[in-house]
Amino acid sequence: MIKLLAVDMDGTCLDSKSRMSEETVAALKTAAEKGITVVPTTGRNLNCLPHRLQAESFYRYVITSNGAGVVDLKENKRIFDLPIPCPIATELLKKCKGKGFGTAAHIDEEYYLQGKILSLAGRFIYGKDAEKSICVKSIADFIEEKQKTVEEIQLYFIKRGSKEYIKKILAPYSELTAAYSSIYVEIFANGASKGIALTKLAENLGISKEEIACIGDGENDMPMFEASGMKFAMGNAVDILKEKADFVLPSNNENGVAYAVNEYILK
């Protein structure tokens, strides 16, 4: 019997236009009403959860920043926390200054963007989901001054060669892990993952691996596959995730999450 459902956001609950359908929301609400603990499990920080989801109250726990944190919304506290140490975050960002990066960071569950151009771009791309983002002149200076919790750093490749440069910069940092895409890199503390965060939450709730189901689409969802007893890959998922899945669903444009809940989990 499934007691916990961990569900990714972008590419999973959200369609290709970053919208969450009424069918998806209704299915997740029904799962929660049936006693299943529904846990948004995302690369986003807490304040940038999809606005459609923020309007709901059927979930209590959120796994954020690719597993760097687990938040209990009811108690307003963090159950699990694996941040990047402030001195390391500051040092890394200073090394990248002027090297062709757009800089953003998840800090104390807020989304910080460096400079007005990147801030405007973020709001244009993510719309309402990015309304609470904060623009600062220098994220490195902000972290150094405030000494707050840094869950994740994002560096966008603006100049040619930026990706190769950051790989060389990151090589000596055994404390950090990086996940690359064609346009940016996500940097978080070594050991942080959706799987570890999910396991910590399940232990806290007294839920076994066999009682966990998860749904995802990207390589960063692989760790939560390893922590779950029932694994669903979206139809639009990367091949490696489909190979590891128990079931492959319709795509994120075809309400695949709702299909998983209604046809498998609740039945």
N, C-alpha and C positions, 0 to 999 in steps of 0.2 A: 504493500500500500504506500502510495506517495504522500509524504507529509510536507515536503519542501520543494518548491519550484523556483529554480534560479533562471532568470531570463535576461538575455542580452538586450540592448536597446537598438543602437544603430545597425541597420542591415538585418535586424531580427523583428523587433516590435515595430520599428519604423520602416516605412516603405522607401523607395528610391528618392522620394521628394521630402524625406524626413517628417512624414506625417504618421500619426498613430490612428488607425481606423477605429471606428466604434465597435466593430466586431472583435478586434483584439482586446480593447478595454473591457468589453462585456464578458469575454471568456475569462480573463484574468480575475475579474470581480467574482464571477461564478465560482472559480477555483477557490478563492479566498473564503467565500460564503460556505463552501463545502468543508472548510477546516484546513485547507492547504496554505502553508505559509509562502506567499508569493514574494520573491526577492528580486527587484531590479538589480542586475549585475552588469556594470557598465564601465567603459573607459572614461566616461564623463565624471565631473565632480558633482557634488550634491546640488549646488545652486543652478546647474545647467541641465538638470534632468528635463526630459521632454515636457513642455508646458501642459500638454494634455494629461500627462501622468501626475504632474504636480497638483492638478485640480481634484485628484482622487485621494481617498483615505483607506483603501483596502489593503495597503501594505504598511508594514512597520519598520522593516529592516532594508537597508540599501548597501550594496557593495559598490564602492566608488573607485575611480582612478585606477582601473585595472587591478583592483585588489589591494591597493595601498591602505584602504580603510573600510571598516564596517560600521555603519551608523544605526543606532536605535533611535528612531524619530520620536517614539512615545516618551522615552526617558531623556531624550535630547543628550545623548552621550555616545561616545565611540567605544565599541566593543573590542575592536582590533585596530591597530595602527602600526604601519611600517613606513615611516617617512624617510625622505632623503635628509641627512644631517645638514643643517643650515650652512656650516662652513664649506662643505663639499659643494652644495648647490651654488653658493656665492662664487667660489673659486672657478667652477666650471663655466658659469655664465660670463665671468670676467674674461676668461680665455676665449670665449666666442664673440666678444664684443667687436664689432666692425668687420666680422668675417663672413657676412652674407647670410644672416639668419633673421627670420621673424621669430620673436620670442614670446612664449606664453607659459603659464604655470598654474597648477592647482595648489592653492595655499589656504589652509584652514577651511577647506570645502568651498572656497570662492575661486572664480576663474579670473586670472589677471592676464592682461595683454599689454605688451610693451609698445607704446606709441599709438598715435591716433589712427594711422593708416591701417594697421593690423586690427585695431579695435573696430573700426568701421567695416572692414572686410568680414570680420567674425559675425557682426550683427547682420550683415547683408546675407551671408550664407545660412546662418542658423536662425535668423528671425527672432521670434519671441523666446526661443530657448536660450538666447545669448543676452537677453535684456538686462540680466543682473551682472554681466561681466564688468570688470573694473579696469580702467586704463591707467597705467602708471608710466612715468618717464623711463625708469630703470628698474627692472625686476630684481636685478642683483643688489642694487642699493636698498631696495625695499626689504628684501629678505635679511640683509646684513643689519639693517636698522631695527626691524621689528622682531626678528628671531622667532618667526611663526612656523607652523608645521607645513613642510613642503611635500605634498603627496606625489607630484609629478611635474616634470619640465617638458615642454614641447618646443622643438626648434624646427621652423619651416625653412626649406631650402629655397633661397631667393637667388643666390649667385651660383654660377656653374662651379662645380667642385666642392660645394658646401657639404654634401653627403660624405664624400671621401675624407674631408677635413675633420668632421665630427667623429668619424670612426677612429681616426688616429688620436684625437683628443681623449676619447673615452677609453681607449685601450688600457691605460694604467689603473683605471678606477674599478677595482674589484668589488667595491661597495654598490655599484650601479649595474642595472640591466637596461638594455635598449631594444625597442621594437621599431623597425623601419618600415616606411611606406615609400612610395615614389616622390611624395611631396614634403614629408616631415618625419621626424623621429620622436618617439615618446620615451622618456627616460624616467626610471623609477628605481627605488631601492632594490638591491639584489635580494631575492626571496619573496618579493611582492608578486602576487598573481591572483587571478580570480579563483583558482583552485584552493590555494592556501586560505584565503579569506573565507571561502565557502565552507571549508572544513572546520575552521575556527568557529564560525557561526553555528554550524550544525552541532558541534560539540557543546556549545553554550546552551543550545535548545534541547539537547538529549536526543538528537535525530541521527540515525545511522546512515551510512553511505547508500545502502539498499533502498532507503526511503526518500532519496533525493533524485529529482529529475532536473535536467537542464536543457536549454535551447540556445543555440548560437549559430554564428555564420563565419567567424574569422579565426585566424590562427591564435589570437589572444584568448579565445574561448577553449582551447585545447586543455589547459590546466583544470578548468571546471568539469570538462568531460571526464578527466581522470578521478575527480572527486565525487562523481555521481553514479548512481545505479542504473538510471535510465537516461539515454542520451539522444537528443534530437538535433539534426542539422537542417538548416533551412535549404530550400531548393537552390538558393543563390549562394550557398556557402562555398568556401574553398574546398578543393578536392580532399585534402588530408582530413578535414573534419567529417566529410561525408563517409570516408572510409572507416572512421572510428565510431560513427553513429549507429544506434540501434534502429533508428528510423530516419528517413529523409523526407522532409515535408514539402508542401508547396512553398513558393518563394515569398519574400517579404512583401511583394506586390499582390500576393494572392492569399493574404491572411493565414500564413502558415502557422503562426503561433496559436491562433484560434482553433485551427484544425487539430493541432497537437493536444490542446486542452480538451476539446470536445470529443475527439475520436479515440484518444489513447488514455490520457491521464484520468479523466473523470469516469471513463468506462472501466 
